[in-house]
Structures are given as structure tokens and as C-alpha cells.
Amino acid sequence: MSRKKNMKSVRTESMQSAATEKLKRKEYEELIAELHIELVKLQFWAKHAGARIVVIFEGRDAAGKGGVIKRITERVSPRVFRVVALPAPSERERSQIYFQRYFEHFPAAGEIVIFDRSWYNRAGVERVMGFCTDEEYERFLRICPAWERDIIDSGITLIKYWFEVSKEEQTRRFSERISDARKIWKLSPMDLESHRRWYDYSRARDAMFVATDTKESPWYVVDANDKRRARLNCISHFLSLIPYEKIDLPKVELPSRQKAKGYQEPEYGYNLVPEKY
């Protein structure tokens, strides 16, 4: 049997996962807190070892990529864990070599860069929506594996995640965004097109996997139908791929405060924020 699971088996497991009992919030919070501690350890190790790590998050629209990225980064330093979410390319950027605008965001020593969407835009939205030519698309699929192999050979750890949800779950999440004033900003015209063109995106995904799911740079597929389990599974898996270890830190003691030496708070008319709550 092939080492790669086909997407049909992933969807089958997704439906089975959706039928399992929902993870209780208390249990989820306890588990995510443990992973946050490990992410802090990873942060100290990355700085100590001078590691350079790139993590790509791709997948279906509304699959929960942003939620996972938020949980990875909410307890660590943004100077170590940098999130890159690029807008549509400018006229100048469209005249550059395709990979150029991404390469300039790559990590220096001691940095972990998370791409919320990446150069794989060319294999997904650009392909489906006709934002690139057939020649540009085919060139990308042909060159990308060699480019990624060169990245890895240079000493960068490259990790690629694809988030998959069922048609039904994507529809539910889009409908929720439409009806929730807190989430409506998440709904873009491209999201609506991705819902309408489900099978076009499926074909683009399949072709992308065939061309770029390599031994050196494999795609890891996250069953994202259950948001809480997807976050825990993805973060745990990410940590398992990095050979980090606990770094012994100097003991920290809180110093005593200095003497006031006659200082007194001034009677100043501060513009205080009203205590509404």
C-alpha cells in the first residue's frame, strides 16, 4: 500500500471524526496549555540553536488555518514566531520572479516563519481563478519541488500542512460567518468562489499533491472538521517534527524596588478611560 493516503480515505476518516464526541472545553484548554509550554521550549531552543524553520499552512477556505496559527503564536514571542500573510501582489511584484516575494520573508537564525498561505497560491486560487497562465502554472509545478529541495539543503526546516474539511462543514462555517457580525470580515469574494467551485479546487489540490508531495518535502494533511482536535493534532505533530530540547535558563529572581527618595505622585489631570464595566 502507498505511504500516501488518498483524499477519499481522509474524507472517510473526517466523517468518522465528526461523529465522535465533541472535546470538552476544559479538556481542550488543559491540552492546549501543555502544548503552549512545549512551544515556549521550542522558542528558547530555536534561539539557542540558531534554527531556521518555515511552516506553510494551506487548505480549504474556512478550514481553520488561522485558528491554528493563532494558537501556535499566542503564547510565544512574535520576534521568534513570525506570521507572514501576504496580500495580492502589486504591479511591481507581478514583474518579479514568482518566488521572490516569498523568499524575502524567510527566517534568519533563531526564527520560525509561518506562512498563512504561501507560494502555493499559484497551484490553488491562481490556477482556479485564472490569475496565472497555463504556462506559469505548469512551470510552478515543475520547479517547486527542486526549489524546496534547495531550501532544505540550505539548512532550513520546511514543513507543509494542508487543512481539509468536508463540503458540509465548509458550508456550515461560511453560513456562520454570514450571520455573525464578528466573523463577517472573514468572508471574501474569493471565499464565496471557493464554495461554488469546490470541485475545481479539488482538482487543483489533487494536481498539486501529485507534483509537490515529495519525500524531501511532504504534505501533512490535517482533518479539520473538528476545530479543537485539529488544533491539538497539528500543533502536537509540528512539535514532533522538530528535534528541540529544553534549554537550561538562568534562575530568575525578582529584584527589590528602589527607594522612593522623596518621589510623590503629581496631582495631574489625567484623561482617564471611563470605567464602563
Secondary structure, 3 states (H helix, E strand, C coil): CCCCCCHHHHHHHHHHHHCCCCCCHHHHHHHHHHHHHHHHHHHHHHHHHCCEEEEEEEECCCCCHHHHHHHHHCCCCCCCEEEECCCCCCHHHHCCCCCHHHHCCCCCCCEEEEEECCHHHCCCHHHHHCCCCHHHHHHHHHHHHHHHHHHHHCCCEEEEEEEECCHHHHHHHHHHHHHCCCCHHHCCHHHHHHHHCHHHHHHHHHHHHHHHCCCCCCEEEEECCCHHHHHHHHHHHHHHHCCCCCCCCCCCCCCCCCCCCCCCCCCCCCCCCCCCC
